Amino acid sequence: MRVLAGFMLLFCLPVAAADDAAEIYATQCAACHGPEALGNAATMSPRLAGQNAAYLQEQTLAFQQGTRGSHPDDVQGQTMRALVSHLSVVQIEALSDYLASRTSPTVTRPNEADGPGAALYAGHCAICHGQYGQGAESIFAPNLQILSAWYLDAQMTAYGHGWRGGDTATTRAKNMRAIRAQIPGQEQTSAIVEHIAGSR
């Protein structure tokens, strides 16, 4: 009941001061993503600090429009859809810019050693996410350097099961699902995740 009450409180929070992106984050997002937007494994909420703004904006709009988070098995996605449903486009833009500009602890870029995931990453991921997983804002490819292994693995699973990249998804999400389908199994998927995030 306490958890439910907490979510209900988030829905009822006033948005009169929502033009202040820091306040939007503190009142609407920090409970799950953490006060510094560094993510929270307990709630399966990814790090947002340092993510590129274009990707954050696109994904928030995808949650609003139901092209992400609508699958019945995607519990976290359904929660996100509800929590961002009331935000205006202007507020989403401001929040995305705010999170992208957040200074935070330095992260380690993907391992440059020739481990088992290096070739897989180069063959399947680097064309969009960059050699070092830095992402590409111009094509809405997220920065993978900042994301934890548990989140990357969860999203690979989501694409594999069709929770992301399904029939109603954006073209980019469908493309990502198709790429995930080209990776033969969990061992290879884990190798890619390890290459990107290590133990993070």
Secondary structure, 3 states (H helix, E strand, C coil): CHHHHHHHHHHHCCCCCCCCHHHHHHHHHHHHHCCCCCCEHHHCECCCCCCCHHHHHHHHHHHHHCCCCCCCCCHHHHHHHHHHCCCCHHHHHHHHHHHHCCCCCCCCCCCCCCCHHHHHHHHHCHHHHCCCCCCEHHHCECCCCCCCHHHHHHHHHHHHHCCCCCCCCCHHHHHHHHHHHCCCCHHHHHHHHHHHHCCC
